[in-house]
Amino acid sequence: MQDSILRLTSPTTDVVIKTHPFAEIVYWGPHLHHFSPQDAQSLIRPVANGRLDVDIPLTLMAELGHGLFGAPGIEGHRQGLDGSPVFKTVAVEQQCQSLSITAEDEHAGLRLTSELALDESGVLVVRHGLTNLREQPWQVDRLAVTLPVSERAKEVMAFHGRWIREFQPHRLTLEHDSFVIENRRGRTSHEHFPALMTGTPAFSEMHGDVWGVHLGWSGNHHLRAEVKTDGRRYVQAEALYLPGEMAIAEGDTLWTPKLYASYSAQGLNGMSQQFHRYLRDNIIRFPENKPRPVHLNTWEGIYFNHDPEYIMRMADEAAALGVERFIIDDGWFKGRNDDHAALGDWTLDEKKYPNGLMPVINHVKNLGMEFGIWVEPEMINPDSDLYRAHPDWVLALPGYPQATGRHQLVLNLNIPEAFEYLLERMSWLLGEHPVDYVKWDMNRELVQPGHLGKAAADAQTRQYYCLLETLGQRFPQVEFESCSSGGGRIDYEVLTRCHRFWASDNNDALERNTIQRGMSYFFPPEVMGAHIGHHKCHATFRQHSIEFRGLTALFGHMGLELDPLTVDEHEREGYRRYAALHKQWREVIHHGTQWRVDMPDASTQAQGIVSEDQRQGLFIVSQLAMPDYTLMMPLRMPGLAADAQYRITLLDHPNIRLTGEGGHTMRKLPAWMEAPQTVSGEWLMQAGIVLPILDPETAILIGVERV
């Protein structure tokens, strides 16, 4: 047995794999300082009474053919035959912390290649490739990555959501059976972000063992956490195939999306920090090594009402506020006066822009700002020249009427002529104009997505990837934002081709606190678009102070979403102040270590970011609703150097009231707010600081600096 035991190791995490006769992970947990392959013999299982007379391995493919009886990792057939494969290892290759295992089932005519890599960050990346070895195609119904987790992992955390309310967390205790997440909307989706976390009971931000997984895929998906009747637990993740959508021809290989997995002994923060480090080291790439520029996007300022002279005046004011990138949103192309028409007609609206885009672009750049523009290439309006010329270019099944969404249909990227048309139009836009940034939107789900009469949701996603890759290669200087009605296409696979996500179409600061916190579990701040919107939110009509909106947008990639010419001086000064504050701290925000802080009152939310050298820290406390208690609980500040001394500074606050309504409430500020105080890092982490009494829907910002 010792010869078949291999280890992948990192400073925080180890994975031990038994490779023969079948490949199964026997350990995934904390780094082992004294490991020997013979140690794995302690995990040789007994055979239970009343069951099969042999041990049943929980393999990387979780084949039903072993007698596992849980959810298998593979389902399919060859016209009813070869439907119960069992893969036996035939070759193993290890290079450093990467492992490739080849297994075959000669009876079913299938080969399975499993690739596992454990990164220095502690993130494990796994994918499978299934090859058909016979002439007749093998129909794939399911192909998943299966990872075992500890029997201690009795709680599951995942996200639900909807448009303008993404990344909403929920939890459950899983003692038996399974918990399933399914998405059939054709994009990553607002509703079911492809990730889940499982861990020891009551795991929290700072405490507990946590196993987190994320499927890097921008289409339909299926995730599962399952408990077998023998007590073993595992998680599965896969692309979800529609009926008849996927068949493998002889000699072809179907690869699963990559599954990114993290084990943490330090709660959810440890998991997130590993994912953030992995993304920063391996996936996130910007065209230039420069700070993330502060945005102004015109959408909620002018919508479709484009007047070049007015837009240039907006740009003047944006530059005066400290904006570094100016983006023209929807409404610049021919016939686009509302959302009923013109998608697909990617030529300039000469009525709105009689002198072309260049006067506006030159004006923006002369002000020292970059220029960006909005597109939605994957969509087509029935009221468009493109649809009238090519109604057959719609992604649909013949014989069924397609329901519009936002008055639009989906362009079938599997049709070569449609793909080439988009490539030519986008190349015109980016090749003939000095565009620095593209906001790429996708505002409709896929209903009955068909090509040549067959389901084609998976193929559509792959063609989108191909289109974005091709444009990225042609125009490497351009940054792309993945915006899909806001947060509908956010995942690691699309991040390999883009540079930023629009977290949500909702700029309501109260809602954004939850949305951005949920997104932070898997993504660092520098790729999360976070804008200060109008004082009356366009999505919820709720009104918030500039202080609450400004501080909420601080911990991401900051921008403004409004018309700066129509706001009063108090608002304008607020935009200027928070843009400057973001610039002052963005090196820490975009490169530091993020911490979500456990607070005893759920109405109070706290988080912080500490610089890599632990010299600076930035913490925000947001009061989302009326607190349960009359006094605020202390804020503990994780991530500091225990032996260092730190000066505490109140950087921003909402003009904390000392006298309540009618003069009845008298408030006294904490001592550290009234006079500068220097405290040890150990004390700040273990005891913390007391907080002022905050009104609902307000926030304060606290800085710590090593002295």
C-alpha positions in Angstrom: 0.0 0.0 0.0 2.9 2.4 0.8 3.9 2.6 -2.8 0.5 3.8 -3.9 0.3 6.6 -1.3 1.3 10.1 -2.6 1.2 13.4 -0.9 0.6 17.0 -2.2 1.8 19.5 0.4 1.7 23.2 1.2 2.5 25.3 4.2 -1.1 25.1 5.5 -2.7 22.1 3.8 -1.9 18.5 2.8 -3.7 16.2 0.5 -2.9 12.4 0.6 -4.0 10.3 -2.3 -4.2 6.5 -2.6 -3.6 5.9 -6.3 -4.0 2.1 -6.7 -6.0 0.1 -7.5 -8.4 3.1 -7.6 -7.7 6.8 -7.0 -9.1 8.2 -3.8 -8.2 11.0 -1.4 -7.7 9.6 2.1 -6.7 12.9 3.8 -7.4 16.5 3.1 -6.6 18.7 6.1 -3.9 20.6 8.0 -0.3 20.3 6.9 1.4 17.2 8.3 4.9 17.8 9.7 5.8 14.1 10.3 4.0 12.3 7.5 5.0 8.8 6.3 3.1 6.8 3.6 2.7 3.9 6.0 0.6 6.2 8.3 -2.2 5.8 5.8 -2.6 2.1 6.9 -4.5 3.4 9.9 -7.3 4.4 7.7 -7.9 1.0 6.1 -11.7 0.5 6.6 -13.5 -2.5 8.0 -16.4 -4.1 6.1 -19.8 -3.3 7.5 -22.3 -6.0 8.4 -25.3 -6.5 6.2 -23.7 -4.8 3.2 -21.4 -5.8 0.4 -18.6 -8.1 1.4 -15.8 -5.8 0.1 -14.6 -2.3 1.0 -16.2 0.5 -1.1 -13.8 3.2 -2.0 -15.0 6.8 -2.3 -12.9 7.5 -5.4 -12.3 10.7 -7.3 -15.1 9.7 -9.7 -17.4 8.2 -7.0 -18.5 5.4 -9.4 -21.8 3.7 -8.7 -20.2 0.6 -10.2 -18.2 0.1 -6.9 -21.4 -0.1 -4.9 -21.1 3.4 -3.5 -24.9 4.1 -3.7 -24.4 7.8 -3.2 -24.6 10.4 -6.0 -22.0 9.2 -8.5 -19.6 11.5 -10.3 -20.2 10.0 -13.7 -23.5 9.1 -15.5 -23.8 8.3 -19.1 -24.1 5.5 -21.7 -23.5 4.3 -25.2 -27.1 3.8 -26.4 -27.9 2.1 -23.2 -24.6 0.2 -23.0 -21.3 0.9 -21.0 -23.3 2.9 -18.4 -21.6 1.7 -15.2 -17.9 2.3 -15.6 -15.3 1.6 -12.9 -11.9 3.2 -13.5 -8.7 1.3 -12.5 -5.5 3.2 -12.3 -3.0 2.5 -15.1 -0.5 5.4 -14.8 0.5 8.0 -12.2 2.8 11.0 -12.7 3.8 13.5 -10.0 5.7 16.7 -10.6 6.3 18.7 -7.4 2.8 19.4 -6.0 0.9 18.4 -9.2 -0.4 14.9 -9.8 -1.9 13.3 -12.9 -3.7 9.9 -12.6 -4.8 8.0 -15.6 -7.4 5.3 -15.2 -9.3 3.1 -17.6 -12.3 0.9 -17.9 -11.5 -1.4 -20.8 -15.0 -2.9 -20.8 -16.7 0.5 -21.1 -14.1 1.8 -23.5 -13.4 4.9 -21.4 -10.3 6.6 -20.1 -10.2 9.0 -17.1 -7.5 11.5 -16.5 -7.5 13.2 -13.2 -5.4 16.3 -12.5 -4.7 17.6 -9.0 -2.5 20.5 -8.1 -2.0 22.0 -4.6 -0.9 25.6 -4.7 1.5 27.3 -2.3 -1.6 29.2 -1.1 -3.2 26.0 0.1 -5.8 25.9 -2.7 -6.3 22.6 -4.4 -7.3 22.6 -8.1 -8.9 19.5 -9.6 -10.3 18.6 -12.9 -11.2 15.3 -14.8 -10.9 14.5 -18.5 -13.0 11.7 -19.9 -11.9 10.1 -23.2 -14.0 7.9 -25.4 -11.9 5.0 -26.7 -14.6 3.5 -29.0 -16.1 4.4 -32.3 -19.7 4.9 -31.0 -20.2 8.2 -29.1 -20.6 8.1 -25.3 -23.5 10.2 -24.1 -22.6 12.2 -21.0 -25.3 12.9 -18.5 -23.1 13.9 -15.6 -19.4 14.4 -15.1 -18.4 15.7 -11.7 -15.4 16.3 -9.4 -15.8 14.6 -6.1 -13.9 15.5 -3.0 -14.2 13.8 0.5 -14.5 16.0 3.5 -14.1 15.2 7.2 -16.9 13.6 9.2 -16.6 16.7 11.4 -18.0 18.8 8.5 -21.6 18.9 9.7 -22.7 22.4 8.7 -23.1 23.7 5.1 -23.0 27.3 4.1 -24.0 28.5 0.6 -25.4 31.6 -1.2 -28.8 32.4 -2.6 -29.9 35.6 -4.3 -31.6 37.3 -7.2 -31.1 40.4 -9.4 -30.0 43.3 -7.2 -29.7 41.0 -4.2 -26.8 38.7 -4.9 -24.5 36.7 -2.5 -27.0 36.2 0.3 -25.6 33.6 2.7 -27.6 30.8 4.4 -26.7 27.8 6.5 -28.0 24.4 7.4 -27.0 21.4 9.5 -26.4 18.3 7.4 -26.7 15.1 9.3 -28.1 12.9 6.6 -28.9 12.9 2.9 -27.7 15.8 0.7 -27.9 19.5 0.0 -28.0 20.4 -3.7 -27.5 23.7 -5.7 -28.6 23.7 -9.3 -28.4 26.4 -11.8 -30.1 26.2 -15.3 -30.1 29.8 -16.3 -27.2 29.6 -18.8 -24.9 32.0 -16.9 -23.2 31.8 -13.5 -26.4 33.4 -12.1 -27.5 35.8 -9.4 -29.4 33.0 -7.7 -26.9 30.2 -7.2 -23.2 31.3 -7.0 -21.3 28.0 -7.7 -19.7 27.5 -4.3 -20.4 26.0 -1.0 -18.6 25.7 2.4 -18.9 22.9 4.9 -17.3 22.8 8.3 -17.3 21.9 12.0 -20.5 23.0 13.9 -20.8 26.7 14.4 -17.7 27.5 12.2 -17.3 31.3 12.0 -15.2 33.9 10.4 -12.4 33.3 12.9 -12.9 29.8 14.2 -13.5 26.2 13.0 -12.4 23.8 10.3 -13.8 24.8 6.9 -13.7 23.2 3.5 -14.7 25.5 0.7 -15.2 24.8 -3.0 -15.9 26.9 -6.1 -16.6 25.7 -9.6 -14.9 27.8 -12.2 -17.6 27.8 -14.8 -19.9 30.5 -16.3 -22.8 28.3 -17.3 -25.2 25.8 -15.8 -23.9 24.0 -12.8 -24.7 21.4 -10.1 -23.2 21.3 -6.6 -23.9 18.8 -3.8 -22.8 18.1 -0.2 -23.8 14.6 0.8 -23.6 12.3 3.8 -23.6 8.6 3.1 -25.3 6.1 5.4 -21.9 5.0 6.6 -21.1 8.5 7.8 -18.6 9.5 5.1 -19.1 12.9 3.6 -18.2 14.5 0.3 -18.8 17.5 -2.0 -19.4 17.4 -5.7 -19.3 20.1 -8.4 -20.0 19.9 -12.1 -21.2 21.6 -15.2 -24.9 20.7 -15.7 -25.7 19.3 -19.1 -29.1 19.7 -20.7 -30.7 16.5 -22.2 -28.7 15.3 -25.2 -26.3 18.2 -24.9 -23.0 16.4 -24.5 -21.6 13.3 -26.3 -18.0 12.4 -26.7 -16.8 11.1 -30.1 -14.1 8.5 -30.5 -10.7 9.9 -29.4 -12.2 13.1 -28.0 -11.9 14.2 -24.4 -14.4 16.1 -22.3 -12.8 18.1 -19.4 -14.7 19.1 -16.4 -14.5 22.8 -15.3 -11.8 23.3 -12.6 -12.9 22.9 -9.1 -11.0 25.2 -6.7 -10.9 23.9 -3.1 -9.6 25.3 0.2 -9.2 23.8 3.6 -8.8 26.2 6.6 -8.3 25.5 10.3 -8.8 29.3 10.9 -12.5 29.6 9.9 -13.9 31.4 6.9 -11.2 34.1 7.0 -8.5 31.5 6.5 -10.4 30.0 3.6 -10.9 33.4 1.9 -7.3 34.5 2.4 -6.1 31.3 0.6 -8.5 31.9 -2.3 -7.5 35.6 -2.5 -3.8 34.7 -2.5 -4.4 32.0 -5.2 -6.2 34.5 -7.4 -3.6 37.2 -7.0 -0.7 34.8 -7.7 -2.3 32.8 -10.6 -5.3 34.4 -12.2 -5.7 38.2 -11.7 -3.8 40.0 -14.3 -4.0 43.7 -15.4 -2.6 45.1 -18.6 -0.4 47.5 -16.7 1.0 47.3 -13.2 -0.8 50.4 -11.9 -3.3 51.2 -9.2 -7.0 50.4 -10.0 -8.4 53.7 -11.3 -11.4 55.3 -9.7 -14.4 55.1 -12.1 -17.3 57.2 -13.1 -20.0 55.4 -15.1 -22.7 57.4 -16.8 -25.6 54.9 -16.6 -27.5 56.1 -13.6 -26.6 59.7 -14.5 -28.1 60.0 -18.0 -29.3 56.5 -19.0 -29.9 56.6 -22.8 -29.9 60.4 -23.1 -26.5 60.9 -24.8 -25.4 64.5 -25.7 -21.7 64.7 -26.4 -21.4 68.3 -25.2 -23.2 67.4 -21.9 -21.1 64.2 -21.5 -17.9 66.3 -21.9 -19.1 68.6 -19.1 -19.8 65.5 -17.0 -16.2 64.4 -17.7 -14.9 67.9 -16.6 -16.7 67.5 -13.2 -15.6 63.9 -12.9 -12.0 64.8 -13.3 -12.4 67.6 -10.7 -13.8 64.9 -8.3 -10.7 62.7 -8.7 -12.1 60.2 -11.2 -9.5 58.4 -13.2 -11.6 56.4 -15.7 -14.7 57.7 -17.4 -17.2 55.2 -18.9 -20.0 55.8 -21.4 -22.7 53.3 -20.8 -25.7 52.0 -22.9 -27.1 54.3 -25.6 -24.2 55.2 -27.8 -25.0 53.0 -30.8 -27.5 53.4 -33.7 -31.2 53.5 -32.7 -30.6 52.9 -29.0 -33.0 55.3 -27.3 -34.4 52.8 -24.8 -34.0 49.1 -24.1 -36.6 48.0 -26.7 -34.3 48.2 -29.8 -30.9 48.2 -31.5 -29.0 45.5 -29.7 -26.9 43.9 -32.4 -26.5 47.1 -34.5 -23.0 47.9 -33.2 -22.4 51.1 -35.2 -22.3 54.6 -33.8 -25.5 56.6 -33.5 -24.6 59.5 -35.8 -27.6 61.5 -34.7 -26.3 61.6 -31.1 -22.6 61.7 -32.1 -22.5 63.6 -35.4 -18.7 64.0 -35.1 -18.1 60.5 -33.9 -16.8 59.3 -30.5 -13.3 60.8 -30.9 -14.1 64.3 -29.6 -15.5 62.8 -26.4 -12.6 60.3 -26.1 -10.0 63.0 -26.7 -11.7 65.3 -24.2 -11.7 62.6 -21.6 -8.1 61.7 -22.2 -7.0 65.3 -22.2 -8.4 65.5 -18.7 -6.0 62.8 -17.7 -8.7 60.0 -17.5 -8.9 56.7 -19.2 -12.0 56.0 -21.5 -14.4 53.1 -21.2 -17.5 52.0 -23.1 -20.5 49.6 -22.6 -21.4 46.7 -24.9 -23.7 43.7 -24.8 -22.5 41.6 -27.7 -24.3 38.4 -26.9 -27.8 39.9 -27.2 -30.1 40.9 -30.1 -33.3 42.9 -30.1 -36.1 41.8 -32.4 -36.3 45.5 -33.3 -32.9 45.7 -34.9 -31.4 45.7 -38.3 -29.4 42.6 -37.4 -32.5 40.6 -36.5 -34.4 41.8 -39.6 -31.5 40.5 -41.7 -30.7 37.4 -39.7 -33.7 36.2 -37.6 -32.2 32.7 -37.8 -29.2 33.8 -35.7 -31.2 33.5 -32.5 -30.2 30.9 -29.9 -33.3 28.8 -29.9 -35.0 25.4 -30.5 -37.0 25.3 -33.8 -40.8 25.3 -33.4 -40.9 27.0 -30.0 -41.5 30.7 -29.5 -38.7 32.5 -27.6 -39.8 34.8 -24.7 -37.8 38.0 -24.7 -36.1 39.3 -21.5 -35.5 43.0 -21.3 -37.0 43.0 -24.8 -34.1 41.0 -26.2 -33.1 37.5 -27.4 -29.8 35.8 -27.4 -27.4 35.7 -30.4 -26.3 32.2 -31.3 -22.5 32.3 -31.0 -22.3 28.8 -32.4 -23.2 30.1 -35.9 -19.8 31.0 -37.4 -21.2 34.0 -39.3 -22.7 35.4 -36.1 -19.5 34.9 -34.2 -17.5 36.6 -37.0 -19.9 39.5 -37.2 -19.5 40.2 -33.5 -15.7 39.8 -33.7 -15.6 42.3 -36.6 -17.8 44.8 -34.8 -16.0 44.7 -31.5 -12.7 44.9 -33.4 -14.0 48.0 -35.1 -14.9 49.6 -31.8 -11.7 48.7 -30.0 -9.4 49.0 -33.0 -10.5 52.4 -34.3 -11.0 54.1 -30.9 -8.4 54.3 -28.1 -10.6 52.4 -25.6 -9.1 51.4 -22.3 -12.0 49.6 -20.7 -15.1 47.7 -21.8 -18.1 47.1 -19.6 -19.4 43.8 -21.1 -23.0 43.2 -20.1 -25.4 40.2 -20.5 -28.9 41.0 -19.3 -30.8 37.8 -20.2 -30.9 34.2 -19.2 -30.9 31.3 -21.7 -34.3 29.7 -22.3 -34.4 26.6 -24.6 -30.9 27.4 -25.9 -30.5 25.5 -29.1 -28.3 25.1 -32.1 -29.1 22.8 -35.0 -32.1 21.5 -33.0 -30.0 20.4 -30.0 -29.4 21.9 -26.6 -26.4 24.3 -26.7 -26.1 26.1 -23.4 -22.6 24.6 -22.8 -21.5 25.4 -26.3 -22.7 29.0 -26.0 -20.7 29.5 -22.9 -17.6 28.2 -24.6 -18.1 30.4 -27.6 -18.4 33.4 -25.3 -15.1 32.5 -23.8 -13.6 32.2 -27.2 -14.9 35.6 -28.3 -13.5 37.3 -25.2 -10.2 35.5 -25.5 -9.8 36.5 -29.1 -10.5 40.2 -28.3 -8.2 40.0 -25.4 -5.4 38.8 -27.7 -6.1 41.4 -30.3 -6.3 44.2 -27.8 -4.2 43.3 -24.8 -4.2 46.9 -23.5 -8.0 46.8 -22.9 -9.5 45.8 -19.6 -12.9 44.0 -19.6 -15.5 44.0 -16.9 -17.9 41.0 -16.5 -21.3 42.6 -15.9 -24.3 40.4 -16.3 -27.3 42.4 -15.0 -24.8 43.2 -12.3 -23.7 40.0 -10.5 -24.9 37.3 -12.9 -21.5 36.1 -14.3 -19.0 36.1 -11.5 -16.6 33.1 -11.3 -13.0 32.1 -11.5 -13.1 30.9 -15.1 -14.4 34.2 -16.6 -11.9 36.0 -14.4 -9.1 34.4 -16.4 -10.4 36.5 -19.3 -11.6 39.7 -17.6 -10.3 42.1 -15.0 -13.3 43.3 -12.9 -16.8 42.3 -11.8 -19.8 44.5 -11.4 -21.0 43.0 -8.1 -24.6 44.1 -8.5 -26.9 46.6 -10.3 -27.9 47.7 -6.8 -25.9 50.6 -5.4 -28.0 50.8 -2.2 -25.4 51.0 0.5 -27.4 48.9 3.0 -27.8 46.1 0.5 -24.3 46.4 -0.8 -22.9 45.6 2.7 -24.3 42.1 2.5 -23.6 41.7 -1.3 -20.0 42.8 -1.0 -19.4 40.7 2.2 -20.8 37.6 0.4 -18.6 38.2 -2.6 -15.5 38.7 -0.4 -15.5 35.0 0.6 -14.1 34.1 -2.8 -12.9 37.4 -4.4 -10.4 40.1 -3.2 -11.5 43.7 -3.3 -9.5 44.8 -6.4 -11.8 42.9 -8.7 -15.1 43.9 -7.0 -16.7 47.0 -8.6 -18.2 49.1 -5.8 -19.7 52.5 -6.7 -21.2 55.4 -4.8 -24.6 56.0 -6.3 -27.2 58.8 -6.1 -28.4 59.7 -2.6 -31.8 58.1 -3.6 -30.9 54.6 -4.9 -32.2 53.9 -8.4 -32.8 50.2 -7.5 -34.5 50.5 -4.1 -35.4 54.2 -3.8 -33.9 54.1 -0.3 -31.9 57.1 0.7 -28.6 57.2 2.5 -26.0 59.8 3.5 -22.9 60.4 1.4 -20.9 59.1 4.4 -22.6 55.7 4.5 -22.5 55.3 0.7 -18.9 56.5 0.5 -17.6 54.2 3.2 -19.5 51.2 1.8 -17.8 51.6 -1.6 -14.4 52.1 -0.1 -13.5 48.4 0.3 -13.6 47.4 -3.4 -12.7 48.9 -6.8 -14.3 52.3 -6.2 -16.3 54.3 -8.6 -19.2 56.7 -9.0 -22.5 56.0 -10.7 -24.3 59.3 -11.3 -24.4 62.6 -13.0 -22.0 64.8 -11.1 -23.5 68.0 -12.7 -26.8 67.6 -10.9 -25.7 67.1 -7.3 -25.4 69.7 -4.5 -22.1 70.9 -3.1 -22.3 68.7 0.0 -22.7 65.6 -2.2 -20.0 66.8 -4.5 -17.6 67.3 -1.7 -18.4 63.9 -0.4 -17.5 62.2 -3.7 -14.3 64.1 -3.8 -13.4 63.2 -0.2 -14.1 59.4 -0.7 -12.3 59.2 -4.0 -9.3 60.8 -2.3 -9.6 58.5 0.7 -9.8 55.4 -1.5 -6.7 56.5 -3.4 -4.9 57.0 0.0 -5.7 53.5 1.1 -6.1 51.5 -2.1 -2.6 50.0 -1.9 -3.6 48.4 1.4 -7.1 47.6 0.2 -6.0 46.0 -3.1 -2.9 44.1 -1.8 -3.6 43.6 1.9 -5.1 40.7 3.9 -8.9 40.9 4.3 -10.6 40.0 7.6 -14.3 39.7 8.3 -14.8 40.2 12.0 -17.3 38.1 14.1 -19.6 40.5 15.9 -22.0 39.4 18.7 -24.8 41.5 17.3 -25.9 40.5 13.8 -27.0 44.1 13.1 -23.4 45.2 13.3 -21.0 44.3 10.5 -17.3 44.8 10.7 -14.4 44.0 8.4 -10.8 45.2 7.9 -7.8 44.9 5.7 -4.2 44.8 7.0 -1.2 45.6 4.9 1.2 42.8 4.0 3.9 44.2 6.3 1.3 44.6 9.1 2.2 48.3 9.4 -1.3 49.6 8.5 -4.8 48.5 9.0 -8.2 49.8 7.9 -11.4 48.7 9.6 -15.0 49.6 9.0 -17.9 49.1 11.3 -21.4 49.3 9.7 -24.6 49.5 11.7 -27.2 47.9 9.4 -30.2 48.0 11.8 -31.1 48.9 15.3 -28.7 47.1 17.7 -29.9 44.5 20.2 -28.0 46.1 23.0 -27.7 49.6 24.4 -24.0 49.5 24.1 -21.9 48.5 21.1 -19.6 45.5 21.7 -15.9 45.9 21.3 -14.2 45.6 17.9 -11.3 43.2 17.8 -8.8 43.8 15.0 -7.3 40.6 13.7 -4.2 40.4 11.6 -1.9 42.8 13.4 1.6 42.2 14.8 1.2 41.2 18.4 4.4 42.8 19.6 3.9 46.1 17.8 2.4 49.3 19.0 -0.4 50.9 16.9 -1.9 54.4 16.9 -5.7 54.3 16.5 -7.3 57.0 14.3 -10.9 57.8 13.5 -10.7 58.4 9.8 -14.4 59.0 9.0 -17.7 59.0 10.8 -21.3 60.1 10.2 -21.3 63.1 12.6 -22.1 60.9 15.5 -24.9 62.5 17.5 -24.3 63.4 21.1 -27.8 64.5 21.7 -30.8 62.5 20.5 -34.2 63.7 19.3 -35.8 66.1 21.7 -32.6 66.3 23.7 -33.4 63.1 25.7 -30.4 61.0 24.7 -27.0 62.0 25.9 -24.0 60.2 24.4 -20.4 60.1 25.4 -17.7 59.1 22.9 -15.2 56.4 23.7 -11.9 57.7 25.1 -9.8 56.8 22.0 -12.0 59.0 19.9 -11.5 62.0 22.1 -7.7 61.7 22.4 -5.1 59.9 20.4 -4.2 56.4 21.8 -1.4 53.9 21.2 -2.2 50.3 21.9 -0.3 47.0 21.4 -1.3 44.8 18.5 -1.9 42.0 20.9 -4.4 44.0 22.9 -6.2 45.2 19.7 -6.6 41.6 18.5 -7.6 40.1 21.9 -9.5 42.8 23.7 -10.1 45.4 21.0 -11.6 48.9 21.3 -15.1 50.0 22.4 -17.3 51.6 19.7 -19.5 54.6 19.8 -23.2 54.1 19.7 -24.2 54.2 16.0 -27.5 55.0 14.4 -28.9 52.5 11.9 -27.5 52.7 8.4 -24.3 54.5 9.3 -20.7 53.5 9.4 -17.3 54.6 10.9 -13.9 54.1 9.5 -10.9 53.4 11.8 -7.2 53.3 10.8 -4.4 51.8 12.8 -0.7 52.6 12.0 2.4 51.0 13.5 4.5 53.4 15.6 
